[in-house]
Protein backbone atom coordinates (compact mmCIF):
# COMPACT_ATOMS: atom_id res chain seq x y z
CA UNK A 1 0.00 0.00 0.00
CA UNK A 2 1.38 3.38 -1.02
CA UNK A 3 0.19 5.05 2.18
CA UNK A 4 2.23 2.59 4.27
CA UNK A 5 5.26 2.90 2.00
CA UNK A 6 5.43 6.67 2.56
CA UNK A 7 4.69 6.24 6.26
CA UNK A 8 7.45 3.66 6.75
CA UNK A 9 9.98 5.80 4.85
CA UNK A 10 9.17 8.82 7.03
CA UNK A 11 9.40 6.85 10.28
CA UNK A 12 12.67 5.09 9.42
CA UNK A 13 14.49 7.96 7.71
CA UNK A 14 13.13 11.16 9.25
CA UNK A 15 11.96 10.11 12.71
CA UNK A 16 14.24 7.26 13.84
CA UNK A 17 17.13 8.04 11.48
CA UNK A 18 18.35 4.46 11.63
CA UNK A 19 22.05 3.95 10.96
CA UNK A 20 23.89 1.38 8.86
CA UNK A 21 24.20 -2.04 10.58
CA UNK A 22 21.57 -1.21 13.24
CA UNK A 23 19.44 -4.17 14.32
CA UNK A 24 15.79 -3.18 14.68
CA UNK A 25 13.04 -5.31 16.20
CA UNK A 26 9.57 -4.92 14.68
CA UNK A 27 6.92 -6.35 17.00
CA UNK A 28 3.38 -6.94 15.80
CA UNK A 29 0.33 -8.75 17.14
CA UNK A 30 -1.85 -10.11 14.35
CA UNK A 31 -5.57 -10.20 15.11
CA UNK A 32 -6.78 -13.64 14.01
CA UNK A 33 -9.75 -14.26 16.28
CA UNK A 34 -12.22 -13.72 13.44
CA UNK A 35 -12.37 -12.50 9.83
CA UNK A 36 -8.71 -13.34 9.35
CA UNK A 37 -8.50 -12.12 5.77
CA UNK A 38 -9.84 -8.71 6.79
CA UNK A 39 -7.97 -8.36 10.03
CA UNK A 40 -4.37 -9.04 9.02
CA UNK A 41 -4.00 -5.33 8.40
CA UNK A 42 -0.75 -4.98 10.33
CA UNK A 43 1.24 -7.03 7.80
CA UNK A 44 1.57 -4.39 5.00
CA UNK A 45 3.06 -1.84 7.41
CA UNK A 46 5.37 -4.44 8.96
CA UNK A 47 6.62 -5.37 5.48
CA UNK A 48 7.15 -1.74 4.46
CA UNK A 49 9.07 -1.00 7.68
CA UNK A 50 11.30 -4.04 7.12
CA UNK A 51 12.04 -2.98 3.52
CA UNK A 52 12.79 0.61 4.58
CA UNK A 53 15.19 -0.66 7.25
CA UNK A 54 17.08 -2.90 4.79
CA UNK A 55 17.38 0.02 2.37
CA UNK A 56 19.26 1.81 5.15
CA UNK A 57 21.64 -1.19 5.23
CA UNK A 58 20.30 -2.10 8.65
CA UNK A 59 18.70 -5.36 9.78
CA UNK A 60 15.01 -5.88 10.68
CA UNK A 61 13.99 -8.68 13.04
CA UNK A 62 10.28 -9.53 12.95
CA UNK A 63 8.70 -10.51 16.28
CA UNK A 64 5.18 -11.60 15.33
CA UNK A 65 2.49 -13.06 17.57
CA UNK A 66 -1.28 -13.57 17.20
CA UNK A 67 -4.30 -12.79 19.33
CA UNK A 68 -5.16 -16.50 19.43
CA UNK A 69 -1.72 -17.25 20.83
CA UNK A 70 -2.10 -14.49 23.42
CA UNK A 71 -5.48 -15.95 24.44
CA UNK A 72 -3.85 -19.33 24.98
CA UNK A 73 -1.13 -17.75 27.09
CA UNK A 74 -3.81 -16.12 29.27
CA UNK A 75 -5.87 -19.32 29.58
CA UNK A 76 -3.25 -22.07 29.76
CA UNK A 77 -0.20 -20.59 31.45
CA UNK A 78 0.32 -20.50 35.24
CA UNK A 79 -0.49 -17.23 37.01
CA UNK A 80 3.15 -16.36 37.63
CA UNK A 81 4.20 -16.59 33.97
CA UNK A 82 4.40 -12.79 33.67
CA UNK A 83 5.86 -12.10 37.08
CA UNK A 84 9.47 -11.87 35.88
CA UNK A 85 10.83 -11.58 32.33
CA UNK A 86 13.09 -14.55 31.48
CA UNK A 87 16.81 -13.83 31.14
CA UNK A 88 16.37 -14.57 27.44
CA UNK A 89 14.50 -11.32 26.95
CA UNK A 90 17.21 -9.33 28.70
CA UNK A 91 19.86 -10.89 26.44
CA UNK A 92 17.60 -10.22 23.46
CA UNK A 93 17.38 -6.54 24.41
CA UNK A 94 21.16 -6.30 24.53
CA UNK A 95 21.37 -7.49 20.90
CA UNK A 96 18.84 -4.97 19.52
CA UNK A 97 19.53 -1.31 18.74
CA UNK A 98 15.91 -0.16 18.51
CA UNK A 99 12.37 -1.45 18.98
CA UNK A 100 9.19 -0.75 17.00
CA UNK A 101 5.80 -1.78 18.45
CA UNK A 102 3.12 -1.79 15.77
CA UNK A 103 -0.26 -2.06 17.49
CA UNK A 104 -2.12 -0.01 20.08
CA UNK A 105 -2.93 -2.89 22.49
CA UNK A 106 0.39 -3.04 24.37
CA UNK A 107 0.39 0.67 25.05
CA UNK A 108 -3.24 1.18 26.07
CA UNK A 109 -5.06 -0.63 28.88
CA UNK A 110 -8.28 1.32 28.28
CA UNK A 111 -9.86 -1.51 26.29
CA UNK A 112 -8.11 -4.47 27.91
CA UNK A 113 -10.42 -7.47 28.19
CA UNK A 114 -8.11 -9.63 30.28
CA UNK A 115 -8.58 -10.08 34.01
CA UNK A 116 -7.22 -7.40 36.32
CA UNK A 117 -4.66 -9.86 37.70
CA UNK A 118 -3.43 -10.78 34.22
CA UNK A 119 -3.40 -7.13 33.21
CA UNK A 120 -1.33 -6.17 36.26
CA UNK A 121 1.11 -9.04 35.66
CA UNK A 122 1.51 -7.98 32.03
CA UNK A 123 2.02 -4.35 33.08
CA UNK A 124 4.68 -5.31 35.61
CA UNK A 125 6.46 -7.51 33.08
CA UNK A 126 6.31 -4.83 30.38
CA UNK A 127 7.62 -2.20 32.78
CA UNK A 128 10.61 -4.38 33.68
CA UNK A 129 11.40 -4.86 30.00
CA UNK A 130 11.07 -1.11 29.39
CA UNK A 131 13.38 -0.38 32.31
CA UNK A 132 15.98 -2.70 30.78
CA UNK A 133 15.59 -0.99 27.38
CA UNK A 134 16.05 2.47 28.93
CA UNK A 135 18.91 1.23 31.12
CA UNK A 136 20.73 0.10 27.98
CA UNK A 137 19.93 3.43 26.29
CA UNK A 138 17.91 1.78 23.52
CA UNK A 139 15.05 3.43 21.63
CA UNK A 140 11.50 2.11 21.54
CA UNK A 141 8.67 3.53 19.45
CA UNK A 142 4.98 2.74 19.87
CA UNK A 143 3.25 3.27 16.51
CA UNK A 144 -0.30 2.71 17.87
CA UNK A 145 -1.58 1.56 14.47
CA UNK A 146 -5.38 1.17 14.60
CA UNK A 147 -7.05 -2.09 13.63
CA UNK A 148 -10.66 -3.19 13.17
CA UNK A 149 -10.95 -4.01 16.87
CA UNK A 150 -10.10 -0.44 17.87
CA UNK A 151 -12.42 0.99 15.22
CA UNK A 152 -15.22 -1.18 16.58
CA UNK A 153 -14.59 0.02 20.14
CA UNK A 154 -14.57 3.65 19.01
CA UNK A 155 -17.57 3.17 16.70
CA UNK A 156 -15.57 4.72 13.89
CA UNK A 157 -15.22 3.79 10.24
CA UNK A 158 -11.97 1.84 10.01
CA UNK A 159 -10.71 3.35 6.76
CA UNK A 160 -11.38 6.87 8.04
CA UNK A 161 -9.60 6.07 11.31
CA UNK A 162 -6.54 4.78 9.41
CA UNK A 163 -6.56 7.89 7.23
CA UNK A 164 -6.60 10.22 10.27
CA UNK A 165 -3.86 8.18 11.93
CA UNK A 166 -1.67 8.13 8.80
CA UNK A 167 -1.95 11.89 8.33
CA UNK A 168 -1.00 12.48 11.97
CA UNK A 169 2.00 10.12 11.89
CA UNK A 170 3.23 10.93 8.39
CA UNK A 171 4.02 14.52 9.35
CA UNK A 172 7.03 16.83 9.13
CA UNK A 173 8.92 15.93 12.31
CA UNK A 174 11.42 18.77 11.96
CA UNK A 175 8.55 21.27 11.90
CA UNK A 176 6.86 19.45 14.79
CA UNK A 177 10.01 19.64 16.90
CA UNK A 178 10.42 23.35 16.13
CA UNK A 179 6.80 24.02 17.12
CA UNK A 180 7.20 22.14 20.40
CA UNK A 181 10.27 24.19 21.34
CA UNK A 182 8.46 27.44 20.47
CA UNK A 183 5.50 26.48 22.66
CA UNK A 184 7.80 25.60 25.54
CA UNK A 185 9.42 29.04 25.28
CA UNK A 186 6.02 30.73 25.00
CA UNK A 187 4.58 29.15 28.13
CA UNK A 188 7.80 29.68 30.06
CA UNK A 189 6.96 33.40 30.17
CA UNK A 190 4.19 32.96 32.74
CA UNK A 191 2.56 30.45 35.07
CA UNK A 192 -0.96 31.97 35.12
CA UNK A 193 -3.42 31.31 32.29
CA UNK A 194 -7.12 31.25 31.46
CA UNK A 195 -9.55 29.77 28.96
CA UNK A 196 -12.37 32.18 28.20
CA UNK A 197 -15.39 32.39 25.94
CA UNK A 198 -18.77 34.14 26.09
CA UNK A 199 -20.25 32.16 28.99
CA UNK A 200 -17.28 30.42 30.60
CA UNK A 201 -14.00 31.30 32.24
CA UNK A 202 -11.46 28.94 33.76
CA UNK A 203 -8.30 30.20 35.43
CA UNK A 204 -5.37 27.94 36.26
CA UNK A 205 -1.67 27.86 37.00
CA UNK A 206 0.99 25.60 35.49
CA UNK A 207 4.50 24.63 36.55
CA UNK A 208 6.06 26.41 33.59
CA UNK A 209 9.61 25.08 33.93
CA UNK A 210 8.60 21.40 33.90
CA UNK A 211 7.29 21.08 30.36
CA UNK A 212 7.39 17.70 28.62
CA UNK A 213 7.35 17.76 24.80
CA UNK A 214 6.39 14.85 22.55
CA UNK A 215 7.38 15.90 19.05
CA UNK A 216 8.95 12.60 18.03
CA UNK A 217 12.43 13.93 18.80
CA UNK A 218 14.39 10.85 19.84
CA UNK A 219 17.08 12.96 21.50
CA UNK A 220 14.56 13.99 24.17
CA UNK A 221 13.58 10.49 25.32
CA UNK A 222 14.20 6.79 24.73
CA UNK A 223 10.43 6.35 24.38
CA UNK A 224 8.60 7.70 21.33
CA UNK A 225 4.81 7.55 21.26
CA UNK A 226 2.92 8.18 18.03
CA UNK A 227 1.07 10.18 16.97
CA UNK A 228 3.38 12.92 18.26
CA UNK A 229 2.70 16.60 18.68
CA UNK A 230 1.73 17.63 22.20
CA UNK A 231 3.26 19.43 25.17
CA UNK A 232 2.43 18.74 28.83
CA UNK A 233 2.80 20.84 31.97
CA UNK A 234 2.11 19.88 35.58
CA UNK A 235 -1.08 21.68 36.58
CA UNK A 236 -1.49 23.13 40.07
CA UNK A 237 -4.83 21.68 41.12
CA UNK A 238 -5.73 24.35 43.68
CA UNK A 239 -5.36 27.05 41.02
CA UNK A 240 -8.39 25.80 39.03
CA UNK A 241 -11.19 28.33 39.34
CA UNK A 242 -14.19 28.76 37.08
CA UNK A 243 -16.34 26.89 34.57
CA UNK A 244 -15.38 24.99 31.44
CA UNK A 245 -17.17 22.72 28.98
CA UNK A 246 -15.29 19.68 27.68
CA UNK A 247 -16.29 18.28 24.29
CA UNK A 248 -14.80 14.86 25.07
CA UNK A 249 -14.04 13.03 28.31
CA UNK A 250 -12.18 9.69 28.16
CA UNK A 251 -12.33 7.35 31.14
CA UNK A 252 -11.36 3.67 30.75
CA UNK A 253 -13.38 2.46 27.73
CA UNK A 254 -16.11 5.06 28.28
CA UNK A 255 -16.46 8.22 26.19
CA UNK A 256 -18.54 11.17 27.38
CA UNK A 257 -19.49 14.25 25.38
CA UNK A 258 -20.20 17.86 26.39
CA UNK A 259 -19.59 17.84 30.12
CA UNK A 260 -19.47 21.10 32.08
CA UNK A 261 -17.44 21.35 35.30
CA UNK A 262 -17.30 24.12 37.90
CA UNK A 263 -14.03 24.37 39.85
CA UNK A 264 -13.43 26.33 43.02
CA UNK A 265 -9.84 26.37 44.30
CA UNK A 266 -9.31 23.02 42.60
CA UNK A 267 -12.38 21.40 44.13
CA UNK A 268 -15.13 20.27 41.76
CA UNK A 269 -18.35 21.91 42.94
CA UNK A 270 -20.62 20.46 40.30
CA UNK A 271 -20.66 18.51 37.02
CA UNK A 272 -23.43 18.66 34.43
CA UNK A 273 -23.97 16.10 31.66
CA UNK A 274 -25.72 16.87 28.38
CA UNK A 275 -26.80 13.23 28.00
CA UNK A 276 -28.15 11.21 30.92
CA UNK A 277 -26.66 7.71 31.18
CA UNK A 278 -25.82 5.30 33.97
CA UNK A 279 -22.07 5.72 33.45
CA UNK A 280 -22.32 9.39 34.45
CA UNK A 281 -22.21 8.48 38.12
CA UNK A 282 -19.04 6.42 37.57
CA UNK A 283 -17.26 9.37 35.96
CA UNK A 284 -18.59 11.88 38.49
CA UNK A 285 -17.39 9.76 41.40
CA UNK A 286 -13.95 9.28 39.78
CA UNK A 287 -13.57 13.03 39.16
CA UNK A 288 -14.72 14.00 42.64
CA UNK A 289 -12.17 11.63 44.15
CA UNK A 290 -9.30 12.37 41.77
CA UNK A 291 -5.94 13.26 43.29
CA UNK A 292 -4.09 16.56 43.20
CA UNK A 293 -1.81 15.17 40.47
CA UNK A 294 -2.95 16.60 37.14
CA UNK A 295 -1.52 17.75 33.83
CA UNK A 296 -2.31 20.26 31.12
CA UNK A 297 -1.75 18.93 27.59
CA UNK A 298 -1.81 21.09 24.43
CA UNK A 299 -1.84 19.49 20.97
CA UNK A 300 0.07 20.99 18.05
CA UNK A 301 0.13 18.40 15.26
CA UNK A 302 -1.14 20.32 12.19
CA UNK A 303 -2.05 17.11 10.35
CA UNK A 304 -4.83 16.07 12.73
CA UNK A 305 -7.95 18.13 13.37
CA UNK A 306 -10.74 15.60 13.93
CA UNK A 307 -11.72 13.80 17.11
CA UNK A 308 -11.31 10.02 16.83
CA UNK A 309 -12.64 9.27 20.35
CA UNK A 310 -9.26 7.74 21.26
CA UNK A 311 -7.26 10.01 23.53
CA UNK A 312 -3.85 8.76 22.33
CA UNK A 313 -4.68 10.30 18.95
CA UNK A 314 -6.91 13.17 20.06
CA UNK A 315 -4.43 14.75 22.46
CA UNK A 316 -2.31 15.67 19.40
CA UNK A 317 -5.11 17.55 17.62
CA UNK A 318 -3.87 21.00 16.73
CA UNK A 319 -4.86 23.48 19.50
CA UNK A 320 -6.75 20.79 21.41
CA UNK A 321 -6.60 21.32 25.20
CA UNK A 322 -6.62 18.27 27.46
CA UNK A 323 -6.70 18.13 31.25
CA UNK A 324 -5.41 14.85 32.65
CA UNK A 325 -6.66 13.92 36.14
CA UNK A 326 -5.30 10.95 38.06
CA UNK A 327 -7.74 8.71 39.96
CA UNK A 328 -7.07 7.04 43.28
CA UNK A 329 -6.60 3.71 41.48
CA UNK A 330 -3.95 5.41 39.23
CA UNK A 331 -6.19 5.32 36.16
CA UNK A 332 -6.52 8.49 34.08
CA UNK A 333 -9.37 10.78 33.15
CA UNK A 334 -8.74 12.87 30.03
CA UNK A 335 -10.93 15.93 29.46
CA UNK A 336 -10.55 17.64 26.05
CA UNK A 337 -11.86 20.69 24.27
CA UNK A 338 -11.08 22.41 20.97
CA UNK A 339 -13.51 25.23 21.75
CA UNK A 340 -11.23 27.58 23.59
CA UNK A 341 -7.82 29.19 23.50
CA UNK A 342 -5.37 29.56 26.34
CA UNK A 343 -4.49 33.15 27.14
CA UNK A 344 -2.12 34.62 29.68
CA UNK A 345 -3.83 35.78 32.87
CA UNK A 346 -2.59 38.82 34.74
CA UNK A 347 -2.08 38.13 38.45
C-alpha positions, 0 to 999 in steps of 0.5 A: 500500500502506497500510504504505508510505503510513505509512512514507513519511509518517514518513520525510518528515515526522518523520525528514527534516522536508523544507521547502517548495521543497526538491528531493529526489532519490529513487534506486531500482534496479528488479530486472528480471532475472526475475519482473518483475511480482513484483520491481518492489516498490520502485515503491510506496514510491517513489510514496508518498515522491514524494507525501509530498514534494509534500504538503510543497510540495517537489519530488521527482526520480525517478532510476530504473535497472534491474538489467538496465541495471546489468548492461549497464554492467558488461559493455559499458562500459570499465574506467575508466567508474567511475574518476571521476564526470562533472562532470554529477553534481557539478552535479546534486548542487549542485541537490539539497537531499537524497537518498534511496536506496531499495534495499540494494544500493548500501550493502552489498557483502556480496552483491555479485556483480560482479568485485572490480575493478568493485566497487572502481571503484564504491566509489571512484566512490560515495565521491567522490560522497558526499564531494561531498554532504557537502562541500555539506552535503547530506543522504543517507538509505539506506533499505535496503528489502529485495527478493526478491533479499535475501530469497533470500540470507538464506533468509527469507520476503520478506513477513516480512522486509518486515514486520520492516523496516517496523516498524523504520523506521516508529518514533518517531524522537523517542523513538529520539533520546532513548534514544540520548542516554540510552545515551551518558550512561550509558556515559560513566560508565565505560570498563570493562564485562562480559557475564556469564551462568552459564557465560561472562564477557567483560570489555572496555573501551570509549573512552567519550567517542567514542560514535557514535549512529545514531538517525536524527537528521539534525543529527548527520550528513549520512548517515542509515542505516536502520533506525536505533537503535544506538550504537557505541563504539571497543573497546580490543582488548587489554582483551578477556578471557574467553569469549562465545557469539555467536548470529550471526556475519556475514562477507561473504555467510556467516552462522554461528550459535552460535560461542564465542570465548575471548579473552586480552588481546585475542588469540583463543585458540580458537574453537568452532563448533556446526555443522561446515562448510567455511566455518568455516576461512575465518571462523576465519582472518579472526578470528585475523588481524583488526586491533586496530580494533574496535567495540562496537555496542548496538541500541536500536530497540524495534520490532525484536526478531527476527534477520533474518540481515542485520547492517544490520537486526540491529544495531538489535535492542533490546538486541542486542550486536554486536562489529565486527572489521576484517579485514586486507582492510578487510572486516568481521566482525560478531558478535552476541548477544541472550543477555547484558546489559552491566554495569559492571565494577569495576576 
